[in-house]
Amino acid sequence: MAADDRSARALARLLAGAGTLHFLAPKPFDALVPRQLPGSARTWTYASGAAELAVAAAVALPRTRRAGALAAAGLFVAVFPANLKMAHDWRHRPAPLKALAYARLPGQLPLIGWALHTARAARATPPAPRS
């Protein structure tokens, strides 16, 4: 298995794990939903979890990897307001928790880069022929 394929599969696992957590333990995610969004926080939590699962499936499959990876980059950008909300809400928490919340902000950049790299690698490497 090539390094780019392993990397893409790891990205898919990360997305699938995060998406699954949205359904198994939605309450912490509800707290991250910006109040300005219409509807209930739980609806947004489930919708973002479903999006992460769908994107994970697309990244995992070589035929849809490029589109899935571009969607993953968009998803990582789209959830940035939730990270901003977390940083704001946690600004008075103990230092380790506050540091975690603040670290999530620049931490989105490597995730976006990983997704874009995966998209570029998928374009450069055609999928294996189906038998």
C-alpha positions as MATLAB code, in Angstrom:
seq = 'MAADDRSARALARLLAGAGTLHFLAPKPFDALVPRQLPGSARTWTYASGAAELAVAAAVALPRTRRAGALAAAGLFVAVFPANLKMAHDWRHRPAPLKALAYARLPGQLPLIGWALHTARAARATPPAPRS';
ca = [
       0.000    0.000    0.000;
       1.421    3.377   -1.023;
       2.067    6.113    1.525;
      -0.581    8.388   -0.021;
      -3.146    5.586    0.192;
      -2.275    4.945    3.850;
      -2.532    8.663    4.536;
      -5.927    8.873    2.821;
      -7.206    5.901    4.775;
      -5.986    7.485    8.023;
      -7.842   10.690    7.123;
     -10.959    8.616    6.419;
     -10.624    6.897    9.815;
     -10.231   10.245   11.583;
     -13.369   11.582    9.896;
     -15.320    8.380   10.551;
     -14.315    8.402   14.199;
     -15.317   12.023   14.649;
     -18.580   11.458   12.790;
     -19.406    8.435   14.919;
     -18.733   10.397   18.121;
     -21.321   12.981   17.029;
     -23.943   10.244   17.343;
     -22.582    8.332   20.332;
     -21.865   11.386   22.507;
     -23.616   14.395   20.955;
     -23.811   16.640   24.025;
     -20.238   18.040   23.867;
     -20.719   18.790   20.164;
     -24.036   20.531   20.850;
     -22.167   23.003   23.042;
     -19.928   23.966   20.110;
     -22.741   24.904   17.733;
     -22.797   28.690   17.272;
     -26.033   30.180   18.607;
     -26.489   32.183   15.403;
     -27.317   29.030   13.434;
     -31.028   28.368   12.992;
     -32.605   25.257   14.466;
     -31.465   23.095   17.323;
     -27.869   22.423   18.214;
     -28.570   18.670   18.198;
     -29.741   18.851   14.572;
     -26.473   20.558   13.626;
     -24.507   17.994   15.638;
     -26.167   15.103   13.813;
     -25.897   16.827   10.427;
     -22.180   17.476   10.877;
     -21.664   13.907   12.084;
     -23.459   12.577    9.014;
     -21.364   14.851    6.809;
     -18.170   13.553    8.406;
     -19.268    9.954    7.852;
     -20.166   10.625    4.207;
     -16.882   12.434    3.582;
     -14.982    9.614    5.310;
     -16.567    7.079    2.975;
     -15.704    9.207   -0.058;
     -12.075    9.615    1.058;
     -11.758    5.878    1.765;
     -12.727    4.870   -1.767;
     -10.107    5.548   -4.462;
     -12.789    6.348   -7.073;
     -14.236    9.167   -4.964;
     -11.133   10.106   -2.989;
     -10.382   13.402   -4.730;
     -13.923   14.744   -4.319;
     -14.078   13.396   -0.773;
     -10.788   15.003    0.178;
     -11.905   18.358   -1.225;
     -15.126   17.978    0.752;
     -13.051   17.181    3.848;
     -11.066   20.400    3.393;
     -14.343   22.308    3.107;
     -15.708   20.558    6.168;
     -12.614   21.462    8.192;
     -13.111   25.104    7.180;
     -16.842   24.940    7.935;
     -16.346   23.734   11.506;
     -13.891   26.530   12.317;
     -16.641   28.724   13.857;
     -17.346   25.889   16.316;
     -13.684   25.965   17.335;
     -13.872   29.744   17.766;
     -16.927   29.301   19.984;
     -15.118   26.669   22.027;
     -12.108   28.953   22.510;
     -14.378   31.796   23.594;
     -16.494   29.638   25.898;
     -13.454   28.007   27.502;
     -11.434   31.191   28.045;
     -12.028   31.041   31.830;
     -11.415   27.323   32.284;
      -8.242   25.917   33.850;
      -5.086   26.489   31.798;
      -4.821   22.972   30.287;
      -8.420   23.084   28.996;
      -8.020   26.641   27.765;
      -4.817   25.614   25.952;
      -6.644   22.712   24.316;
      -9.428   24.999   23.106;
      -6.961   27.553   21.747;
      -4.808   24.871   20.105;
      -7.798   23.709   18.073;
      -7.778   27.008   16.164;
      -4.426   26.681   14.369;
      -4.883   22.902   14.509;
      -7.425   23.160   11.700;
      -4.704   24.259    9.278;
      -2.832   20.921    9.201;
      -6.153   19.110    8.755;
      -7.039   21.318    5.798;
      -3.544   20.772    4.374;
      -3.851   17.007    4.841;
      -7.159   16.957    3.001;
      -5.793   19.091    0.142;
      -2.700   16.891   -0.125;
      -4.956   13.851   -0.305;
      -6.974   15.488   -3.100;
      -3.812   16.309   -5.066;
      -2.422   12.813   -4.597;
      -5.724   11.275   -5.709;
      -5.678   13.329   -8.905;
      -2.097   12.247   -9.616;
      -2.749    8.558   -8.982;
      -5.538    7.000  -11.040;
      -7.529    4.300   -9.252;
      -6.521    0.694   -9.772;
      -8.487   -1.108  -12.494;
     -11.506   -3.011  -11.260;
     -11.497   -6.723  -11.803;
];
